[in-house]
Amino acid sequence: MKSKKTSQLLQQLVFVGPSALFFLVIVIFPFLLGVYYSFTNWNGVSRHAGWVGFRNYIHIFTADPAFLHSFWFTVKFTVLGVVLTNVLGFMLAYLLTRPLFTRNALRTVFFVPHVIGGLLLGFIWQFIFVKGFAAMGQTTGFSFFNLPWLGTESTAFWAIVIVFVWQNAGYLMVIYISSLNNVPRNLIEAAQIDGASKGQVLRKITIPMVMPAVTVCLFLAISWSFKLFDLNLSLTKGGPFKATESVALNIYNEAFNISRFGMGSAKAIIFFIIVAIISIIQVRTTKSREVEI
């Protein structure tokens, strides 16, 4: 019995130990270090960091309107990004589970944008908004293409939303396709025999059956939206006049451009807590609506 327990312990150390060690060194230790620095005025260079207690946190909520504005921008972007990305991803998945001749090619086409790196994708779309749309506007005369897409607060906001949805809808589409393919055909056929319309089948059978996929896709979309950084940096750099600065970009500027790592760490901890709470609420809410197949 003792030798069996020893063998199991050795197996756990061999197979789980390296992963646990890397997770401890790469994730847990830096996180705890960030918590410590959030209570200091460390500038990222000096060897010693002065302890300031909760002064950084008080300053963020009372004397840092830029952070509050960036947080409000991120919330608005997250709501739109999550809804549009999931709706479009589900619509594409629902369409591409039909017996279409080109569905495999279309699945590849819609998924490819997610493979492209965020910075590169942002610079590509920056060229499209500035040069491509201007050329199309001159050719077609449509006012839509002549808008100052990256020049005003409202249009720059929608430009980021468009690129975000275009990049990530294909990835969620793949998850929804997998879930839709697992919906029992006998349930759908029985409902159709009973006279249910396509809309009723979708609302009453298909959507409840794919709720586990909805849980995953909502979690991913919320995480991606709140952590928006690379698209924000490459498309607008937070402009014009910090009108489209996300929380992640605000934290980056605070720590690396202004060299206030203590303040940046405090913002990151606040950001982490808020996103964690929202994610937990979302997962619990959607999982409560899941049904067993």
C-alpha positions as CSV (number, residue, x, y, z in Angstrom):
1,M,0.0,0.0,0.0
2,K,2.8,2.4,0.9
3,S,4.7,1.6,-2.2
4,K,1.6,2.2,-4.3
5,K,1.2,5.7,-2.8
6,T,4.8,6.4,-3.3
7,S,4.5,5.4,-7.0
8,Q,1.4,7.6,-7.4
9,L,3.3,10.5,-5.8
10,L,6.3,10.0,-8.1
11,Q,3.9,9.9,-11.2
12,Q,2.3,13.2,-10.1
13,L,5.7,14.8,-9.6
14,V,6.9,13.6,-13.0
15,F,3.8,14.5,-15.0
16,V,2.4,17.5,-13.1
17,G,5.4,18.8,-11.3
18,P,7.1,20.6,-14.3
19,S,3.9,22.3,-15.4
20,A,3.1,23.3,-11.8
21,L,6.6,24.7,-11.4
22,F,6.4,26.7,-14.6
23,F,2.9,28.0,-13.7
24,L,4.3,29.1,-10.3
25,V,7.3,30.9,-11.8
26,I,5.7,32.4,-14.8
27,V,2.2,33.3,-13.5
28,I,1.8,33.2,-9.7
29,F,5.1,34.8,-8.7
30,P,4.9,37.7,-11.1
31,F,1.3,38.2,-10.0
32,L,2.2,38.4,-6.3
33,L,5.1,40.7,-7.2
34,G,2.7,42.9,-9.1
35,V,0.4,43.1,-6.0
36,Y,3.4,44.1,-3.9
37,Y,4.5,46.8,-6.4
38,S,1.0,48.2,-6.5
39,F,1.5,49.5,-2.9
40,T,4.8,51.2,-3.8
41,N,6.0,54.1,-5.9
42,W,8.5,52.0,-7.9
43,N,9.6,53.6,-11.2
44,G,10.8,50.4,-12.8
45,V,14.5,51.4,-12.6
46,S,15.6,51.9,-9.0
47,R,16.5,49.0,-6.8
48,H,14.3,50.2,-3.9
49,A,10.6,50.9,-4.0
50,G,9.0,53.2,-1.5
51,W,6.0,51.9,0.3
52,V,2.9,54.1,-0.2
53,G,0.1,51.9,1.0
54,F,-3.2,52.5,-0.7
55,R,-2.2,55.9,-2.1
56,N,-2.0,54.6,-5.6
57,Y,-5.5,53.1,-5.4
58,I,-7.0,56.2,-3.9
59,H,-5.3,58.3,-6.6
60,I,-6.8,56.1,-9.4
61,F,-10.4,56.6,-8.2
62,T,-10.2,60.2,-7.2
63,A,-7.6,62.0,-9.3
64,D,-7.1,59.9,-12.5
65,P,-10.0,60.7,-15.0
66,A,-8.0,59.2,-17.9
67,F,-8.2,55.7,-16.3
68,L,-11.9,56.1,-15.6
69,H,-12.5,57.2,-19.2
70,S,-10.5,54.3,-20.5
71,F,-12.4,51.9,-18.4
72,W,-15.7,53.3,-19.6
73,F,-14.5,53.1,-23.2
74,T,-13.5,49.4,-22.5
75,V,-16.9,48.6,-21.0
76,K,-18.7,50.0,-24.1
77,F,-16.4,48.2,-26.4
78,T,-16.7,45.0,-24.5
79,V,-20.5,45.0,-24.6
80,L,-20.6,45.6,-28.4
81,G,-17.7,43.4,-29.1
82,V,-19.1,40.4,-27.1
83,V,-22.6,40.7,-28.6
84,L,-21.6,41.3,-32.2
85,T,-18.8,38.7,-32.2
86,N,-21.0,36.0,-30.8
87,V,-24.0,36.8,-32.9
88,L,-22.0,36.9,-36.1
89,G,-20.0,33.7,-35.1
90,F,-23.2,31.8,-34.4
91,M,-24.9,33.0,-37.6
92,L,-21.8,31.9,-39.7
93,A,-21.8,28.6,-37.9
94,Y,-25.5,28.0,-38.4
95,L,-25.1,28.8,-42.1
96,L,-22.0,26.7,-42.6
97,T,-23.6,23.6,-41.0
98,R,-26.0,23.6,-43.9
99,P,-25.3,21.4,-46.9
100,L,-23.4,24.0,-48.9
101,F,-21.0,23.1,-51.6
102,T,-18.3,25.7,-50.5
103,R,-18.8,25.4,-46.8
104,N,-15.3,24.0,-46.0
105,A,-13.7,26.8,-48.1
106,L,-15.9,29.4,-46.4
107,R,-15.0,28.1,-42.9
108,T,-11.3,28.5,-43.7
109,V,-11.8,32.0,-45.1
110,F,-13.7,33.2,-42.0
111,F,-11.2,31.6,-39.6
112,V,-8.0,33.0,-41.2
113,P,-8.3,36.5,-39.7
114,H,-7.9,35.1,-36.2
115,V,-4.5,33.6,-37.2
116,I,-3.1,37.0,-38.2
117,G,-1.3,38.8,-35.3
118,G,-3.2,41.7,-33.7
119,L,-0.5,44.3,-34.4
120,L,-0.1,43.3,-38.0
121,L,-3.9,43.1,-38.5
122,G,-4.2,46.6,-37.0
123,F,-1.7,48.1,-39.3
124,I,-3.4,46.4,-42.3
125,W,-6.7,47.8,-41.3
126,Q,-5.2,51.2,-40.6
127,F,-4.1,51.3,-44.3
128,I,-7.6,50.1,-45.3
129,F,-9.4,52.9,-43.3
130,V,-7.0,55.7,-44.4
131,K,-6.1,54.8,-48.0
132,G,-8.5,52.0,-49.1
133,F,-11.7,53.5,-48.0
134,A,-10.7,56.9,-49.4
135,A,-10.1,55.3,-52.8
136,M,-13.4,53.4,-52.7
137,G,-15.2,56.6,-51.6
138,Q,-13.8,58.5,-54.7
139,T,-14.8,55.6,-56.9
140,T,-18.3,54.9,-55.6
141,G,-19.2,58.3,-54.1
142,F,-20.6,56.6,-51.0
143,S,-20.3,58.8,-47.9
144,F,-19.7,55.7,-45.8
145,F,-16.2,55.3,-47.2
146,N,-15.4,59.0,-46.8
147,L,-15.9,59.1,-43.1
148,P,-12.8,60.1,-41.0
149,W,-12.6,56.5,-39.6
150,L,-9.6,57.1,-37.3
151,G,-10.0,60.8,-36.9
152,T,-13.0,61.2,-34.6
153,E,-14.0,59.6,-31.3
154,S,-17.1,57.9,-32.6
155,T,-15.8,56.6,-35.9
156,A,-12.5,55.4,-34.4
157,F,-14.5,53.5,-31.8
158,W,-16.5,51.8,-34.5
159,A,-13.4,51.1,-36.5
160,I,-11.9,49.1,-33.6
161,V,-15.2,47.3,-33.1
162,I,-15.3,46.3,-36.8
163,V,-11.7,45.0,-36.8
164,F,-12.2,43.1,-33.6
165,V,-15.4,41.4,-34.8
166,W,-13.8,40.6,-38.1
167,Q,-10.8,39.1,-36.4
168,N,-12.6,36.9,-33.8
169,A,-16.0,35.9,-35.2
170,G,-14.4,33.1,-37.2
171,Y,-12.8,31.6,-34.2
172,L,-16.1,31.5,-32.3
173,M,-17.7,30.2,-35.4
174,V,-15.5,27.0,-35.2
175,I,-16.7,26.4,-31.6
176,Y,-20.3,26.9,-32.5
177,I,-20.0,24.6,-35.5
178,S,-18.6,21.8,-33.3
179,S,-21.5,22.3,-30.9
180,L,-24.2,22.5,-33.6
181,N,-22.9,19.3,-35.1
182,N,-23.5,17.5,-31.8
183,V,-27.2,18.5,-31.5
184,P,-29.2,15.3,-31.8
185,R,-30.9,15.1,-35.2
186,N,-33.8,13.0,-33.8
187,L,-34.9,16.0,-31.6
188,I,-34.9,18.3,-34.6
189,E,-36.7,15.8,-36.8
190,A,-39.3,15.2,-34.1
191,A,-40.0,18.9,-33.7
192,Q,-40.3,19.3,-37.5
193,I,-42.7,16.4,-37.7
194,D,-44.8,18.1,-34.9
195,G,-45.0,21.2,-37.1
196,A,-42.4,23.4,-35.5
197,S,-41.0,26.1,-37.8
198,K,-37.3,26.7,-38.3
199,G,-37.4,29.7,-35.9
200,Q,-39.0,27.6,-33.2
201,V,-36.5,24.8,-33.7
202,L,-33.7,27.3,-33.4
203,R,-35.1,28.9,-30.2
204,K,-36.5,25.9,-28.4
205,I,-34.0,23.2,-29.3
206,T,-30.8,24.4,-31.0
207,I,-29.9,27.3,-28.8
208,P,-30.5,25.5,-25.5
209,M,-28.5,22.5,-26.7
210,V,-25.5,24.7,-27.6
211,M,-25.4,26.6,-24.3
212,P,-22.1,25.0,-23.3
213,A,-20.5,26.5,-26.4
214,V,-22.2,29.9,-25.6
215,T,-20.6,29.7,-22.1
216,V,-17.2,29.2,-23.7
217,C,-17.6,31.8,-26.4
218,L,-18.9,34.5,-24.1
219,F,-16.0,33.9,-21.7
220,L,-13.5,34.1,-24.6
221,A,-15.1,37.2,-26.1
222,I,-15.2,39.0,-22.7
223,S,-11.6,38.2,-22.0
224,W,-10.5,39.3,-25.5
225,S,-12.5,42.5,-25.3
226,F,-11.3,43.6,-21.9
227,K,-7.7,42.8,-22.7
228,L,-7.8,44.8,-26.0
229,F,-4.3,46.1,-26.6
230,D,-2.6,45.3,-29.8
231,L,-5.5,46.4,-32.1
232,N,-5.9,49.6,-30.0
233,L,-2.2,50.4,-30.2
234,S,-1.8,49.8,-33.9
235,L,-5.0,51.3,-35.1
236,T,-5.4,54.5,-33.1
237,K,-2.8,54.5,-30.3
238,G,-5.6,55.6,-28.0
239,G,-6.4,58.7,-30.1
240,P,-7.7,61.0,-31.0
241,F,-6.8,62.7,-27.7
242,K,-7.0,59.4,-25.7
243,A,-10.7,59.1,-26.7
244,T,-10.2,55.4,-27.7
245,E,-7.6,54.4,-25.1
246,S,-8.4,51.0,-23.6
247,V,-7.6,50.0,-20.0
248,A,-4.8,47.8,-21.1
249,L,-3.2,50.6,-23.2
250,N,-3.7,53.0,-20.3
251,I,-1.8,50.6,-18.0
252,Y,0.9,50.2,-20.6
253,N,1.4,53.9,-20.9
254,E,1.4,54.4,-17.2
255,A,4.1,51.8,-16.6
256,F,6.3,52.0,-19.6
257,N,5.9,55.5,-21.0
258,I,5.6,57.4,-17.7
259,S,7.7,54.9,-15.7
260,R,5.2,54.7,-12.9
261,F,5.3,51.0,-12.4
262,G,3.7,51.2,-9.0
263,M,0.7,53.1,-10.3
264,G,0.5,50.8,-13.3
265,S,0.5,47.7,-11.1
266,A,-2.3,49.1,-9.0
267,K,-4.4,49.7,-12.2
268,A,-3.6,46.2,-13.4
269,I,-4.8,44.7,-10.1
270,I,-8.0,46.7,-10.2
271,F,-8.5,45.6,-13.8
272,F,-7.9,42.0,-12.9
273,I,-10.4,42.0,-10.0
274,I,-13.2,43.5,-12.1
275,V,-12.7,41.2,-15.1
276,A,-12.5,38.2,-12.8
277,I,-15.8,39.1,-11.1
278,I,-17.5,39.7,-14.5
279,S,-16.2,36.5,-15.9
280,I,-17.4,34.5,-12.8
281,I,-20.8,36.0,-13.0
282,Q,-21.0,35.3,-16.8
283,V,-19.9,31.6,-16.5
284,R,-22.3,30.9,-13.6
285,T,-25.2,32.6,-15.4
286,T,-24.8,30.8,-18.7
287,K,-23.9,27.4,-17.1
288,S,-27.2,27.5,-15.2
289,R,-29.0,27.6,-18.5
290,E,-27.2,24.6,-20.0
291,V,-29.2,21.4,-20.6
292,E,-28.0,17.8,-20.7
293,I,-27.9,16.1,-24.0
